[in-house]
């Protein structure tokens, strides 16, 4: 579907133009007909003659109703900037154009009305003047067409131009998260509460369970209409009337958002790019109190500038904005700021539920710059770099992107070699290739240093290396596993080492080790306390499994310990339990060694203590 909207000064013939185009009078209120002036949003649709239709939203042009114009302009695909040929651009022409520019409405047609009563030379001057005011705006270069709603001159050409825009524009992309900002709420006999608006994001179907935000009222979609025709499914970009069950229209206010239950939350704080309009009467200042318009709602707001004290005319910057009441804002939503009677500027929401930032923080500014200017994959890369190691859901939550978009970008980045998938499964972890290489370099250096300091140790403790790298436990495990599978390092239980690291003794150390082991084997179940060896050599023997340290000053040769363990197991299999005295008598050793043996067997989960006895596990 395609939405066309009007814009322009009061009395320049917007509503008359729409009625001539469509045969539908968009002024539906008696007060509008009596005063000959649009007060509320008006709606119509245009049959393009090929079986397709476009929706039309007509907005008021009087300066007192700018906020009503704002509530209609957010859903425009194509703007008809209406300028009377006998008057030319007027104050509301300029303000409406500024608003369209802030909302980034890029497709437009300048319709010069009343060409039947305007002098041709004047119309030509009007076209020149309009070209000048369009320069630098989102509508720069828009085609212009003089028309007359009275005589019908060029109305067919206007319809053809609208059709060309409608057919040439790609359908609005859907993300399975429909959101409809309500511009009207009323009751129809036999149908109950009915709301209207322009649907964005995803499809809405009869029977859908929906919620109204921020009121949190819940309802069910009872029926759908578009252009007064019954439909089963409303598509993104369509003007739609939604009949609701379970809620009264008196409980629904303009500005609320109709969404599927559970798909949206609300926020009252967001980071944004912000721009002051070119002819702003007052600069936007730090802590400026304004009214913010987004969707079909308005809220009092405070603008906290993040990289300066004020924005002068035409200047851009970064801001954190706090609104009076929470709204279902998404990254990418456009908004407009006004104070008292003037439009000041506007921008784009970049981060919702944003934490409070320190002003003039380069890292914050850099992050917002990437979000504002980068492609989605640039945003994903930047976010992943900030997180270090993350799942798709974590990236999506942090960057405020849709999961499916992040998944697509991650797949493309992985194919390009810029992202590495560390683990598999639904919560698979990812890391940028640059960060992975940096961590690998840090790891190799740390392990090399450790081996030089402690050549007799089999490796560096995992926790010590994780602390050195400053990463989370889950991230470290995933990265270390990838390092090991790639052959860069070895993992051995609680330690890591370089792939070519191995413990070897010098001739002198070998002699010392042989002497030490000889004494252990000679004295078997009661190794003497005087038999000592350097701690590093002792640790190396323990790492090799040559000895078993069963307690302070109690070390058994590994084969002797195995013999003692089997003796205890055999005893328990016959007698069900064993005491320290039983072990002492069984092995012919002292209480000291019997106790050390049993405590080691407890630690090895061979036995468990029950009172003063041990049983097999």
MIPA-184907 format. One line per 8 residues: number of its first residue (from 1); their letters; for each residue x negated, y negated, z of C-alpha. Coordinates in Angstrom, 1 decimal, always signed. Layout:
# MIPA-184907
NUM> a> X/Y/Z  ...
//
This chain:
# MIPA-184907
1> xxxxxxxx> +0.0/+0.0/+0.0  -1.0/-3.6/-0.6  -0.1/-6.7/+1.5  +0.0/-10.2/-0.1  +0.3/-13.2/+2.2  +0.9/-16.9/+1.6  -1.1/-19.8/+3.1  -1.0/-23.5/+2.7
9> xxxxxxxx> +0.5/-26.8/+3.8  +4.1/-27.4/+4.8  +6.5/-28.3/+1.9  +4.1/-27.0/-0.8  +6.7/-24.4/-1.9  +5.4/-21.1/-0.4  +8.9/-19.7/+0.5  +10.4/-20.9/-2.8
17> xxxxxxxx> +7.6/-19.3/-4.7  +8.2/-15.9/-2.9  +11.9/-16.1/-3.5  +11.3/-16.7/-7.2  +8.8/-13.9/-7.4  +10.8/-11.3/-5.6  +14.4/-12.4/-5.4  +14.2/-12.2/-1.6
25> xxxxxxxx> +14.5/-15.3/+0.5  +11.8/-14.9/+3.2  +13.4/-17.6/+5.4  +15.8/-15.5/+7.5  +16.6/-17.8/+10.4  +19.5/-20.3/+10.2  +17.2/-23.0/+11.7  +14.8/-22.4/+8.8
33> xxxxxxxx> +17.6/-22.8/+6.2  +19.0/-25.8/+7.9  +15.7/-27.6/+8.2  +14.2/-26.3/+4.9  +11.0/-25.3/+6.7  +9.6/-22.0/+7.5  +9.3/-21.4/+11.3  +8.8/-17.7/+11.6
41> xxxxxxxx> +7.0/-15.1/+9.6  +9.0/-14.1/+6.5  +8.9/-10.8/+4.6  +9.6/-9.6/+1.1  +8.3/-7.2/-1.5  +7.5/-7.4/-5.1  +8.2/-4.6/-7.7  +5.3/-4.5/-10.1
49> xxxxxxxx> +7.3/-2.9/-12.8  +5.4/+0.4/-12.9  +7.0/+2.0/-9.9  +4.7/+0.5/-7.4  +5.4/-2.3/-4.9  +3.4/-4.8/-2.8  +4.5/-6.2/+0.5  +4.6/-10.0/+1.0
57> xxxxxxxx> +4.2/-12.0/+4.2  +5.2/-15.6/+4.1  +3.8/-17.9/+6.8  +4.8/-21.3/+8.1  +2.8/-24.2/+6.9  +3.5/-26.8/+9.6  +0.6/-27.6/+12.0  +2.9/-26.8/+15.0
65> xxxxxxxx> +3.2/-23.2/+13.8  -0.5/-22.4/+13.1  -0.4/-19.6/+15.7  +2.5/-18.0/+13.9  +0.5/-18.2/+10.6  -2.4/-16.5/+12.5  -0.2/-13.6/+13.6  +0.7/-12.9/+10.0
73> xxxxxxxx> -2.7/-13.4/+8.3  -4.6/-10.6/+9.9  -3.1/-8.0/+7.6  -3.6/-9.7/+4.2  -5.2/-7.8/+1.3  -4.6/-10.8/-1.0  -4.0/-14.4/-0.1  -1.9/-16.8/-2.2
81> xxxxxxxx> -3.3/-20.2/-1.2  -0.4/-22.5/-2.2  -1.2/-26.1/-3.1  +1.3/-28.5/-4.5  +0.2/-30.0/-7.8  +1.6/-33.4/-7.0  -0.2/-33.7/-3.7  -3.3/-31.6/-3.7
89> xxxxxxxx> -5.0/-30.1/-0.7  -3.7/-31.3/+2.7  -4.8/-30.8/+6.3  -3.0/-27.4/+6.7  -4.4/-26.3/+3.4  -7.9/-26.7/+4.9  -7.0/-25.2/+8.2  -5.3/-22.2/+6.6
97> xxxxxxxx> -8.3/-21.7/+4.3  -10.7/-21.8/+7.3  -8.6/-19.2/+9.0  -8.6/-16.9/+5.9  -12.4/-17.4/+5.8  -12.8/-16.4/+9.5  -10.6/-13.4/+8.9  -12.7/-12.5/+5.8
105> xxxxxxxx> -9.8/-12.3/+3.4  -11.9/-12.0/+0.2  -9.3/-11.6/-2.5  -7.2/-14.7/-3.3  -5.3/-16.6/-5.9  -4.9/-20.4/-5.7  -1.3/-21.0/-6.8  -0.8/-24.7/-7.8
113> xxxxxxxx> +3.0/-25.2/-7.4  +5.4/-27.9/-8.7  +3.5/-28.0/-12.0  +6.8/-29.1/-13.7  +6.7/-32.4/-11.8  +3.0/-32.9/-11.5  +1.0/-34.9/-14.0  -1.3/-32.5/-16.0
121> xxxxxxxx> -4.3/-34.8/-15.3  -3.5/-34.7/-11.6  -3.3/-30.9/-11.7  -6.7/-30.8/-13.3  -8.1/-33.0/-10.5  -6.4/-30.8/-7.9  -8.2/-27.7/-9.4  -11.5/-29.5/-9.2
129> xxxxxxxx> -10.9/-30.5/-5.6  -9.8/-27.0/-4.7  -13.0/-25.5/-6.3  -15.0/-27.7/-4.1  -13.3/-26.8/-0.8  -13.5/-23.1/-1.7  -17.3/-23.2/-1.9  -19.0/-21.2/+0.8
137> xxxxxxxx> -15.8/-19.5/+1.9  -14.6/-15.9/+1.5  -12.3/-17.1/-1.3  -14.9/-18.9/-3.4  -14.4/-18.3/-7.1  -10.7/-17.3/-6.7  -8.6/-17.7/-9.9  -6.2/-20.7/-10.1
145> xxxxxxxx> -2.8/-20.7/-11.7  -0.4/-23.7/-12.1  +3.2/-22.4/-11.7  +6.7/-23.8/-11.4  +9.3/-21.9/-9.3  +11.9/-24.2/-10.7  +11.3/-23.5/-14.4  +9.6/-20.1/-14.1
153> xxxxxxxx> +6.4/-21.3/-15.9  +3.6/-18.9/-15.4  +5.5/-16.8/-12.9  +5.0/-13.7/-15.0  +1.3/-14.4/-15.2  +1.2/-14.7/-11.4  +2.9/-11.4/-11.0  +0.5/-9.8/-13.5
161> xxxxxxxx> -2.5/-11.3/-11.5  -1.1/-9.8/-8.3  -0.6/-6.5/-10.0  -4.2/-6.5/-11.2  -5.5/-7.2/-7.7  -3.3/-4.5/-6.2  -4.3/-1.9/-8.8  -7.9/-2.8/-8.7
169> xxxxxxxx> -8.3/-2.5/-4.9  -9.2/+0.8/-3.3  -6.6/+2.1/-0.7  -7.3/+1.2/+2.9  -9.4/+3.9/+4.5  -7.8/+5.9/+7.2  -9.4/+7.1/+10.4  -6.5/+9.1/+11.8
177> xxxxxxxx> -6.0/+6.4/+14.5  -3.0/+4.4/+13.4  -2.5/+1.0/+15.0  +0.4/-1.3/+14.2  +0.4/-4.8/+15.7  +4.0/-5.7/+16.2  +5.3/-9.0/+14.6  +9.0/-8.3/+15.2
185> xxxxxxxx> +11.1/-6.4/+17.7  +14.9/-6.0/+17.4  +17.7/-3.6/+17.8  +19.8/-1.9/+15.1  +23.1/-0.2/+15.9  +22.6/+3.5/+15.6  +18.8/+3.3/+15.4  +17.9/+1.6/+18.7
193> xxxxxxxx> +14.6/-0.3/+19.1  +12.9/-1.3/+15.8  +9.5/-2.8/+15.4  +7.7/-4.1/+12.3  +4.2/-4.8/+11.4  +1.3/-3.9/+9.0  +0.0/-0.4/+9.7  -3.8/+0.1/+9.9
201> xxxxxxxx> -6.1/+2.9/+10.6  -4.1/+6.0/+9.9  -0.8/+7.6/+9.0  +2.3/+7.3/+11.2  +5.0/+10.1/+10.9  +8.5/+10.7/+12.1  +8.3/+12.6/+15.4  +4.9/+11.1/+16.5
209> xxxxxxxx> +4.5/+10.5/+20.2  +3.4/+6.8/+20.5  +2.5/+4.3/+23.1  +2.8/+0.5/+23.2  -0.3/-1.3/+24.4  -1.0/-3.1/+26.6  +2.4/-2.4/+28.3  +1.8/+1.4/+28.2
217> xxxxxxxx> +5.4/+2.1/+27.4  +5.8/+5.4/+25.6  +8.2/+6.4/+22.9  +8.7/+8.6/+19.9  +9.0/+7.7/+16.2  +12.6/+8.2/+15.3  +12.5/+6.8/+11.8  +10.4/+4.9/+9.3
225> xxxxxxxx> +11.2/+2.4/+6.6  +9.2/+0.4/+4.1  +10.8/-2.2/+1.9  +14.2/-0.9/+3.3  +13.6/+2.6/+2.0  +13.5/+5.6/+4.3  +10.1/+7.3/+4.4  +8.7/+10.3/+6.3
233> xxxxxxxx> +5.1/+9.0/+6.5  +3.7/+5.5/+6.6  +0.3/+4.9/+5.1  -2.5/+2.6/+6.1  -1.9/-0.9/+4.7  +1.9/-0.6/+4.4  +4.4/-3.0/+5.9  +6.6/-0.7/+7.9
241> xxxxxxxx> +9.6/-0.8/+10.2  +9.5/+1.8/+13.0  +12.6/+3.0/+14.8  +11.7/+4.2/+18.3  +13.5/+6.3/+20.8  +12.8/+6.2/+24.5  +12.3/+2.5/+24.8  +14.4/-0.7/+24.6
249> xxxxxxxx> +13.5/-3.5/+22.2  +13.8/-5.9/+25.1  +10.7/-4.1/+26.6  +8.6/-4.8/+23.5  +6.9/-8.0/+22.8  +5.3/-9.4/+19.7  +1.6/-8.8/+19.8  +1.8/-5.3/+21.3
257> xxxxxxxx> +0.2/-2.5/+19.4  +2.0/+0.7/+18.5  -0.5/+3.6/+18.6  -0.5/+7.3/+19.0  -0.6/+8.4/+22.6  -4.1/+9.0/+23.9  -6.0/+7.5/+20.9  -6.6/+4.0/+22.2
265> xxxxxxxx> -7.6/+2.2/+25.3  -7.7/-1.5/+26.1  -10.5/-3.9/+26.9  -10.7/-7.4/+28.2  -14.4/-8.0/+27.4  -16.2/-7.6/+24.1  -19.4/-8.7/+22.4  -18.9/-10.5/+19.0
273> xxxxxxxx> -20.5/-12.4/+16.2  -19.1/-16.0/+16.3  -19.0/-18.8/+13.8  -17.7/-22.4/+14.2  -15.8/-23.7/+11.2  -17.5/-26.2/+8.9  -15.3/-29.2/+10.0  -14.8/-28.3/+13.6
281> xxxxxxxx> -13.9/-31.3/+15.7  -15.6/-30.1/+18.8  -18.5/-27.7/+19.2  -17.9/-24.3/+20.8  -19.7/-24.5/+24.1  -20.9/-21.9/+26.6  -18.1/-21.0/+29.0  -15.6/-22.7/+26.6
289> xxxxxxxx> -12.0/-22.0/+27.5  -10.0/-21.2/+24.4  -7.1/-19.3/+23.0  -8.0/-16.2/+21.1  -5.9/-14.8/+18.3  -6.2/-11.2/+17.1  -3.7/-8.9/+15.4  -0.4/-10.5/+16.2
297> xxxxxxxx> -1.3/-11.4/+19.8  -2.9/-14.4/+21.6  -4.7/-14.5/+24.9  -6.5/-17.2/+26.9  -10.2/-16.5/+26.7  -13.6/-17.6/+27.9  -16.5/-17.7/+25.4  -19.9/-16.9/+26.9
305> xxxxxxxx> -22.6/-17.7/+24.4  -25.5/-15.3/+24.5  -28.2/-17.2/+22.5  -27.6/-20.9/+23.0  -25.4/-23.5/+24.8  -23.2/-24.6/+21.9  -22.2/-23.9/+18.3  -22.0/-27.0/+16.1
313> xxxxxxxx> -20.0/-27.1/+12.9  -20.8/-24.2/+10.6  -23.2/-22.6/+13.0  -23.2/-18.9/+14.0  -24.2/-17.1/+17.1  -23.5/-14.2/+19.5  -21.1/-14.3/+22.3  -19.4/-12.2/+25.0
321> xxxxxxxx> -15.7/-13.0/+25.2  -13.4/-12.3/+28.1  -9.7/-12.4/+27.4  -6.9/-12.9/+30.0  -5.2/-9.5/+29.5  -6.6/-6.3/+28.1  -5.8/-5.5/+24.4  -6.6/-2.5/+22.2
329> xxxxxxxx> -9.5/-4.1/+20.4  -11.8/-2.1/+18.1  -15.3/-2.9/+16.8  -14.8/-4.6/+13.4  -11.6/-6.5/+14.5  -11.5/-10.2/+13.3  -10.3/-13.0/+15.6  -9.8/-16.7/+15.6
337> xxxxxxxx> -10.5/-19.2/+18.4  -8.5/-22.4/+19.0  -8.2/-25.0/+21.7  -5.3/-27.3/+22.2  -4.3/-28.1/+18.6  -7.4/-27.3/+16.6  -9.1/-24.2/+15.1  -12.7/-24.0/+16.4
345> xxxxxxxx> -14.0/-20.8/+14.8  -13.8/-17.0/+15.0  -15.7/-13.9/+14.3  -15.9/-10.1/+14.6  -15.7/-7.9/+17.6  -18.9/-5.7/+17.7  -18.9/-4.0/+21.1  -15.8/-3.4/+23.3
353> xxxxxxxx> -16.0/-2.9/+27.0  -19.4/-4.5/+26.9  -21.5/-4.8/+30.0  -22.5/-8.3/+31.2  -25.8/-9.4/+29.5  -28.6/-11.6/+30.5  -28.4/-14.6/+28.2  -31.1/-15.0/+25.5
361> xxxxxxxx> -32.1/-11.4/+25.9  -33.9/-10.5/+22.6  -32.9/-6.8/+22.9  -29.2/-7.7/+23.1  -29.4/-10.1/+20.2  -31.3/-7.5/+18.1  -28.6/-4.9/+18.8  -25.8/-7.3/+17.9
369> xxxxxxxx> -27.6/-8.3/+14.7  -27.8/-4.7/+13.6  -24.1/-4.1/+14.4  -23.1/-7.2/+12.5  -25.3/-6.9/+9.5  -26.3/-3.3/+9.1  -24.7/-0.4/+7.2  -23.0/+2.1/+9.5
377> xxxxxxxx> -26.1/+4.4/+9.2  -28.3/+1.5/+10.3  -26.0/+1.1/+13.3  -26.3/+4.9/+14.0  -30.1/+4.8/+13.7  -30.4/+1.8/+16.0  -28.0/+3.3/+18.6  -29.8/+6.6/+18.5
385> xxxxxxxx> -33.2/+4.8/+19.0  -31.7/+3.1/+22.1  -30.3/+6.3/+23.5  -33.4/+8.3/+22.7  -31.8/+11.7/+22.4  -28.0/+11.9/+22.0  -25.0/+13.9/+20.7  -22.7/+12.6/+18.0
393> xxxxxxxx> -20.1/+11.8/+20.7  -22.6/+9.8/+22.7  -23.7/+7.8/+19.7  -20.1/+7.2/+18.7  -19.1/+6.0/+22.2  -22.2/+3.8/+22.5  -21.9/+2.2/+19.0  -18.0/+2.1/+19.1
401> xxxxxxxx> -17.8/+4.0/+15.9  -15.6/+6.8/+14.8  -16.9/+10.3/+15.5  -16.3/+11.5/+11.9  -18.3/+8.4/+10.6  -21.2/+9.1/+12.9  -21.2/+12.8/+11.9  -21.3/+11.9/+8.2
409> xxxxxxxx> -24.2/+9.4/+8.7  -26.1/+11.8/+10.9  -25.9/+14.5/+8.2  -27.2/+12.0/+5.6  -30.0/+10.8/+7.8  -31.0/+14.3/+8.6  -31.1/+15.1/+4.9  -33.4/+12.1/+4.4
417> xxxxxxxx> -35.6/+13.3/+7.2  -34.9/+10.3/+9.4  -33.1/+12.2/+12.1  -33.9/+15.6/+13.6  -31.3/+17.9/+15.0  -32.7/+19.4/+18.2  -29.9/+21.8/+19.3  -26.9/+23.4/+17.8
425> xxxxxxxx> -23.2/+23.6/+18.8  -20.5/+21.0/+19.4  -22.7/+18.9/+21.6  -25.8/+19.2/+19.4  -28.5/+16.7/+20.4  -30.3/+14.5/+17.8  -33.4/+12.2/+17.8  -34.9/+9.9/+15.2
433> xxxxxxxx> -37.9/+11.3/+13.4  -40.0/+8.3/+14.5  -39.1/+8.8/+18.1  -39.8/+12.5/+17.9  -43.2/+11.9/+16.4  -43.9/+9.4/+19.1  -42.9/+11.8/+21.9  -45.0/+14.6/+20.2
441> xxxxxxxx> -48.0/+12.3/+20.2  -47.5/+11.4/+23.9  -47.1/+15.1/+24.7  -50.2/+16.3/+22.9  -52.3/+13.5/+24.6  -50.9/+14.3/+28.1  -51.5/+18.0/+27.7  -55.0/+17.4/+26.4
449> xxxxxxxx> -55.8/+15.2/+29.3  -54.4/+17.7/+31.8  -56.4/+20.6/+30.3  -59.6/+18.6/+30.6  -58.9/+17.8/+34.2  -57.7/+21.3/+35.1  -59.2/+23.8/+32.7  -58.4/+26.8/+34.9
457> xxxxxxxx> -54.7/+26.1/+35.0  -52.5/+27.7/+32.4  -50.6/+24.5/+31.7  -49.0/+21.3/+32.9  -45.9/+21.5/+35.1  -42.7/+20.7/+33.1  -41.5/+18.2/+35.6  -44.8/+16.3/+35.5
465> xxxxxxxx> -44.7/+16.1/+31.7  -41.0/+15.0/+31.7  -41.8/+12.2/+34.2  -44.7/+11.1/+32.0  -42.4/+11.0/+28.9  -39.5/+9.3/+30.9  -36.7/+11.3/+29.3  -33.7/+13.1/+30.8
473> xxxxxxxx> -33.8/+16.8/+31.7  -31.5/+17.8/+28.8  -33.5/+15.7/+26.4  -36.8/+17.1/+27.6  -35.7/+20.7/+27.3  -34.4/+20.1/+23.7  -37.6/+18.2/+22.7  -39.9/+20.7/+24.3
481> xxxxxxxx> -38.2/+23.6/+22.7  -38.5/+21.9/+19.3  -42.2/+21.3/+19.9  -42.7/+24.9/+20.8  -40.8/+26.3/+17.9  -42.8/+24.1/+15.6  -46.0/+25.6/+17.0  -47.3/+22.3/+18.5
489> xxxxxxxx> -47.3/+23.6/+22.1  -46.7/+26.7/+24.2  -44.0/+27.1/+26.9  -44.7/+29.5/+29.7  -42.0/+29.4/+32.4  -42.5/+26.2/+34.4  -45.6/+25.0/+32.4  -46.5/+23.7/+28.9
497> xxxxxxxx> -49.8/+23.8/+27.2  -51.5/+23.1/+23.9  -51.1/+26.0/+21.5  -54.8/+26.8/+21.5  -55.3/+26.4/+25.3  -56.6/+29.4/+27.2  -58.2/+29.9/+30.6  -61.8/+31.3/+30.5
505> xxxxxxxx> -64.3/+31.6/+33.3  -68.0/+30.6/+33.2  -70.5/+33.3/+34.0  -70.9/+31.9/+37.5  -67.1/+31.7/+38.0  -66.8/+35.3/+36.6  -69.2/+36.6/+39.2  -67.3/+34.8/+42.0
513> xxxxxxxx> -64.0/+36.2/+40.8  -65.4/+39.7/+40.6  -66.7/+39.5/+44.2  -63.4/+38.2/+45.4  -61.3/+40.9/+43.7  -63.7/+43.6/+44.9  -63.0/+42.6/+48.5  -59.3/+42.6/+48.0
521> xxxxxxxx> -59.3/+46.0/+46.4  -61.6/+47.4/+49.1  -59.4/+46.3/+52.0  -56.1/+46.9/+50.1  -53.2/+46.5/+52.6  -55.2/+44.2/+55.0  -57.3/+41.8/+53.0  -59.6/+39.8/+55.3
529> xxxxxxxx> -59.0/+36.1/+55.9  -62.7/+35.4/+55.5  -62.5/+36.4/+51.8  -62.2/+32.9/+50.2  -62.4/+31.5/+46.6  -62.1/+28.0/+45.1  -58.4/+26.9/+44.8  -58.6/+26.4/+41.1
537> xxxxxxxx> -60.0/+30.0/+40.6  -57.3/+31.3/+42.9  -54.6/+29.5/+40.9  -56.1/+30.9/+37.6  -56.0/+34.5/+39.0  -52.4/+34.0/+40.2  -51.4/+32.6/+36.7  -53.0/+35.7/+35.1
545> xxxxxxxx> -51.1/+38.0/+37.4  -54.3/+39.4/+38.8  -53.4/+38.5/+42.4  -50.2/+37.9/+44.5  -50.3/+35.1/+47.1  -47.8/+36.3/+49.7  -48.4/+33.6/+52.2  -51.0/+31.3/+53.8
553> xxxxxxxx> -54.3/+33.2/+53.8  -52.5/+36.4/+52.6  -53.5/+37.5/+49.1  -53.2/+40.9/+47.6  -54.6/+42.4/+44.5  -51.7/+42.7/+42.0  -52.0/+46.5/+41.7  -52.1/+46.8/+45.5
561> xxxxxxxx> -49.1/+44.6/+45.9  -47.2/+46.8/+43.3  -48.1/+49.9/+45.3  -46.8/+48.3/+48.6  -43.6/+47.1/+46.9  -42.9/+50.6/+45.6  -43.5/+52.1/+49.0  -40.9/+49.7/+50.6
569> xxxxxxxx> -38.4/+50.4/+47.8  -38.8/+54.2/+48.3  -38.4/+53.8/+52.1  -35.2/+51.8/+51.7  -33.7/+54.2/+49.2  -34.0/+57.0/+51.9  -33.3/+54.9/+55.0  -31.1/+52.1/+53.6
577> xxxxxxxx> -33.1/+49.4/+55.5  -36.6/+48.6/+56.7  -38.1/+46.6/+59.6  -41.4/+44.9/+59.9  -42.6/+47.7/+62.3  -41.5/+50.3/+59.7  -43.7/+48.6/+57.1  -46.5/+48.4/+59.5
585> xxxxxxxx> -46.4/+52.1/+60.2  -45.7/+53.0/+56.5  -48.7/+51.2/+55.2  -51.0/+51.4/+58.2  -51.4/+47.6/+58.4  -50.8/+44.8/+60.8  -47.6/+42.9/+61.5  -49.1/+39.8/+59.7
593> xxxxxxxx> -49.4/+41.6/+56.4  -46.1/+43.5/+56.8  -44.2/+40.2/+57.4  -46.0/+38.5/+54.4  -45.1/+41.4/+52.2  -41.4/+41.4/+53.1  -41.1/+37.7/+52.8  -42.6/+37.9/+49.3
601> xxxxxxxx> -40.2/+40.7/+48.4  -37.3/+38.5/+49.6  -38.6/+35.7/+47.3  -38.8/+38.1/+44.4  -35.2/+39.2/+45.1  -36.2/+42.8/+45.7  -35.0/+42.7/+49.3  -32.7/+40.6/+51.4
609> xxxxxxxx> -32.9/+39.9/+55.1  -30.0/+41.1/+57.3  -30.8/+40.2/+60.9  -34.2/+41.7/+61.7  -33.9/+44.2/+58.9  -34.3/+44.2/+55.1  -32.1/+45.9/+52.6  -32.5/+46.3/+48.8
617> x> -30.6/+43.8/+46.8
//
